[in-house]
C-alpha cells in the first residue's frame, strides 16, 4: 500500500464521511426549522385573534412536523445501528 493510500484510508475527513454527515443532519435541520415556523404561526394566530378553525390548522401542522421529526430520528437510529453491525 502506498503512503497516500494509507493516509486516505485513515483520514476521518474524507469526502464520504462529510457527505454522509451532511445528508444525515440536513433533513433534521429542515424539521427543526419547520417546528420553529409552526410555533411562530401559532403565536401570530393567537396575537391576531384568529378564528377557532385556525387552531385545527395550526395543530395539524404541528402534529405533522412532530411525526416527521420522529421518523427522522428513527432513521438516524437505524443508520447508527446498521453501522455498528
C-alpha positions in Angstrom: 0.0 0.0 0.0 1.4 3.4 -0.9 1.7 6.1 1.7 -1.1 8.2 0.0 -3.4 5.2 0.2 -2.6 4.7 3.9 -3.4 8.4 4.6 -6.5 8.4 2.6 -7.9 5.3 4.3 -7.3 6.6 7.8 -8.3 10.2 7.3 -11.6 10.9 9.1 -12.3 13.9 6.9 -12.8 12.1 3.7 -15.5 13.3 1.3 -17.7 10.2 2.0 -17.7 11.0 5.8 -18.6 14.6 5.3 -21.2 13.9 2.7 -22.8 11.3 5.0 -22.8 13.8 7.8 -24.5 16.5 5.8 -27.0 14.1 4.4 -27.8 12.9 7.9 -28.2 16.3 9.5 -29.8 18.2 6.6 -33.3 16.7 7.0 -33.3 17.1 10.8 -32.3 20.8 10.4 -35.3 21.2 8.0 -37.6 19.6 10.5 -36.4 21.9 13.3 -36.8 25.0 11.1 -40.4 23.8 10.3 -41.0 23.3 14.0 -39.9 26.8 14.8 -42.1 28.1 11.9 -45.1 26.2 13.3 -44.7 27.8 16.7 -44.4 31.2 15.0 -47.6 30.6 13.1 -49.4 29.6 16.2 -48.2 32.6 18.1 -49.1 35.0 15.4 -52.5 33.4 15.1 -53.1 33.9 18.8 -51.9 37.5 18.7 -54.1 38.4 15.8 -57.2 36.7 17.2 -57.6 34.1 14.5 -60.9 32.1 14.4 -61.2 28.8 16.1 -60.9 26.9 12.8 -57.3 28.2 12.6 -56.4 26.2 15.8 -57.1 23.0 13.9 -55.0 24.1 11.0 -52.1 25.0 13.3 -52.4 21.9 15.4 -52.4 19.7 12.3 -49.3 21.4 11.0 -47.5 21.0 14.4 -48.5 17.3 14.5 -47.2 16.6 11.0 -43.9 18.3 11.9 -43.5 16.2 15.1 -44.3 13.0 13.3 -41.7 14.0 10.6 -39.1 14.6 13.4 -39.9 11.2 15.0 -39.4 9.4 11.6 -36.1 11.2 11.0 -34.9 10.2 14.5 -35.9 6.6 13.8 -34.0 6.8 10.5 -30.9 8.1 12.3 -31.1 5.3 14.9 -31.4 2.8 12.1 -28.3 4.2 10.4 -26.3 4.1 13.6 -27.5 0.5 14.3 -26.5 -0.6 10.8 -23.0 0.8 11.1 -22.4 -1.0 14.4 -23.1 -4.3 12.7 
